[in-house]
Amino acid sequence: MPTIDRPQLFGAGEVDVLELDDDTVVNAMELVRDAGVDEVLDRVDSELVALREVKARIREIAALLVVDRLRRSVGLESEPPTLHMCFTGNPGAGKTTVAMRMGEILYRLGYVRKGHLVSVTRDDLVGQYVGHTAPKTTEVLKRAMGGVLFIDEAYHIYRVDNERDYGQEAVEMLLQVMENQRQDLVVIMAGYKKEMDRFFSDVPGLSSRIAHHIDFPDYSIGELMEIASMMVDRQRYRFGPDAIAAFEDYLAMRVTQPRFANGRSVRNALDRVRMRQAIRVYEAAGRGRRLTRKDLVTLEAEDILKSRVFEGGAYASGSSGNA
Amino acid sequence: MVHKGLRITQGTFSYLPDLTDEETKAEIQYGIDNGWAPSVEFTSDPHPRNVYWEMWGMPMFDLKDAAAALYEVKRCREAFPNSYIRVSLYNSKLTKQTTALQFIVNRPAYEPGFRLDRQESTDRIVRYTLHAYALDRPEGERYRDA
């Protein structure tokens, strides 16, 4: 499906509608405007860096739901689309963030009735003894109805190598509800690509019940920098003159080291930079220097360059200490 | 004379025609939106003084959407099609802590009704009591189809 941008979307809806009744078009348009679809889409565009494929897909889903509503307003009934999704990608690629946003988007579009997000992992679904799993899973599904059920690390649910594992029961209940109560909740599964692929091949019928398989690519250095500057802005800090270049150097080295987790690593790095800035400012104050507001908001290059990443081995040696 | 049975009237809406699933859902949603917790209960004893019915699972305190409560109603209906099933909405607010709304969502196909029993007592006193015909048979066999 090609990417549809909004002006075309409304045009496409009108062709159908115009043949039937002029007035209906206006009403439906108002309905769409009231729902604030544009606003949500714009926010997705501005607050999420890169993720072009993901944004395009959100736009397509939004378009489909809007057109669906337009069609319904002129009496063209059609089955509501299946919106179960699967997000795959490396750690920190933005899967959870997008899932959270998805609840709100689908709510604004009138696809789910409440728009809340219930985030669960294997522990919340699978029981520990016979007869424990079904009530547990039911409980979670009930709580998520009217909103979005987000299953993080979904591939953990089912362990094919252990036939006494209760995960199978949870998966069966999930499948049943995903099929029969499509209008009551949207299930979003997330996990790493390789594991999810294995999960889908172990559980026949699951992959085909998920309409949208979205892959989250890793970020480039430029995109990571964009994320970093957004985070810095949001926390009311500022990069000093050389700090931007220093942070870019930092990222360039960090991505080559193990356990790199995209956006999450950027956030952690910034948290540590803030700590080093804090101690620098604190010590300067201790030496009797007068502090200005600028001192409190500026992250200097030296705060970044002190990172152990530059010693080229904080992670390579397998230590889990802070870089 | 053919006995027509007696449609019992307990709880809200009981003088109205039976609620459809859509209407039931809307009523439950009204309760949830007010912060009340829905629960599903069932019984085969229609006596008005039988106030504590069997619980169908726990009360649902953390629901956002009535679809989940309706799902439990449907499951209860499947298990006990020929029983009375009701939905209670409990207001847990301090100083209220009581059932705010309660209505029947399922009833047996045929409700035989009650007879009036008289008991002679001392000094020509007569005591009256209601006896549900359904109770003459053991649980599980109390209601026939239509």
HADDOCK unambig.tbl for C-alpha pairs under 7 A between the chains (distance, minus, plus):
assign (segid A and resid 142 and name CA) (segid B and resid 63 and name CA) 6.89 0.50 0.50
assign (segid A and resid 142 and name CA) (segid B and resid 68 and name CA) 4.73 0.50 0.50
assign (segid A and resid 143 and name CA) (segid B and resid 62 and name CA) 6.39 0.50 0.50
assign (segid A and resid 143 and name CA) (segid B and resid 63 and name CA) 5.17 0.50 0.50
assign (segid A and resid 143 and name CA) (segid B and resid 64 and name CA) 6.78 0.50 0.50
assign (segid A and resid 145 and name CA) (segid B and resid 65 and name CA) 5.78 0.50 0.50
assign (segid A and resid 145 and name CA) (segid B and resid 67 and name CA) 6.56 0.50 0.50
assign (segid A and resid 145 and name CA) (segid B and resid 68 and name CA) 6.10 0.50 0.50
assign (segid A and resid 146 and name CA) (segid B and resid 64 and name CA) 6.85 0.50 0.50
assign (segid A and resid 146 and name CA) (segid B and resid 65 and name CA) 5.16 0.50 0.50
assign (segid A and resid 184 and name CA) (segid B and resid 67 and name CA) 6.58 0.50 0.50
